[in-house]
Amino acid sequence: MALSAGAALRRRMNAELVRVGKLEGKKLVWDATERETLARAAGIADRAERLAAVFEASLAESDIGTATRVAAELRLADRAVLELISTKLNPGLTPKKSERHRRAAQARWSRGEVLS
């Protein structure tokens, strides 16, 4: 039996956590917030998978109105999963701050600005 999209996402994220833990020489585990975030992202991925089936069926029936509404929901679901994964779960060695924020802080520091 094939894994659901949510189960596959959970498996990939857990594998990444193990991989990073090995690089750091530690046994890493998700904290409570990260477990809940991963559960929510997996749930959204499962709903998106079901929405994709509705989308394909509506296209097959030439129901453009439904296809358009479902496509919008799919985009929102994809964005939600990516946002949860990229901002709340970070088993990598990089900091949790976004690259944009890191560059802005580094630019301020290199100019000698001090925030008060």
N, C-alpha and C positions, 0 to 999 in steps of 0.2 A: 504494500500500500504506500502510495506517495505521501510525503509529508505535506502538511498544509503550509501556506506561506508564512504564517506566524511561527510554526514549529521550526521551519527552516531558518528563519531569522534568528530565533532563540539559539539554535544549534550553532549558527555562524558566529554569533556574538560570544557564546560560551567558549567556542574554539579559539577565538581571538583573545579572550581573557586568559586562557591556559597558555597560549603562545607567548603573550607578553609576560606572564608570570615566570615562564621558563627563562626568558631573556633577562629578567631582573633577578632571577634566582630566588623567587618567592612564590608562595601559593596564594594567588589572588582570589578573592571572592567578591561577589556583588554585595553592596550594603543594602539595607532595606529599601531605600529610595530608588536605588538602581534596579533592584528586583521588580519593584512596582512599575518603574518606567519601562523596563523590558517587557513586562506582562502587558502593559497598555499598548506598546508598539506592536507586539505580536497580535493582539486582538484587532488592532486597526489593520494590520497586514492581512489577517484572515477575512475581515469584512471587505477589504479592497479586492481580494481574490473572488469573493462572491459577487461583488459589483461588476467585476470584469466579465463574469459569465452573463450577467444581465445585459451588460453593454453589447457583447457579441450577439446575444439573442435579439436584442432590439435592432441591431444593424441588419441581421438576417431577415427580420420581418419588415425592414424599411421603416421602422418607427423612429424617425429622426428626432422628434421631440424628446422621447425617453432617452435615446442615445446621448443627446446633448446634455440633459440633466445628469445622467449617470456619469458621463465623461467629466463633468465638473466635480462630482463627488469623488471620483477616482483621483483627480488631480489634488484635491484637498487631502485625501487619505495618504497619498504618496508624500505630500509635503509634511504632513503630521508625523509620519514614520521617520522621515529623514531628519526632521527637526529634533525629535526625541532622541534618536540615536546619536546625532552629531553634537548635541548640546548637553545631554544629560548622562550619556554613557560614553566613557572614554577609557577603554582599557589600555590605550596606547601610551607611549612614553612621552607624548607631547602634552603640554598643559591644556586644561579645560577651556581656557580663554580662546576666543576666536582669533584667527590670524590677523584680522583687521584691527582688533583691539590691541593685540601685542605690538603690531607695527606702530600704532598711534602712540602707545606708551613709550616705546623705544625712541620715537622721534622727539617726544617731549623731553625725555631724559638726556638725549644727545644735545639738545639745545640748552639744557640746564634749567628747565622750568621746574618749579616746585609747586605742587597743588596743595592748597591749604583749605 
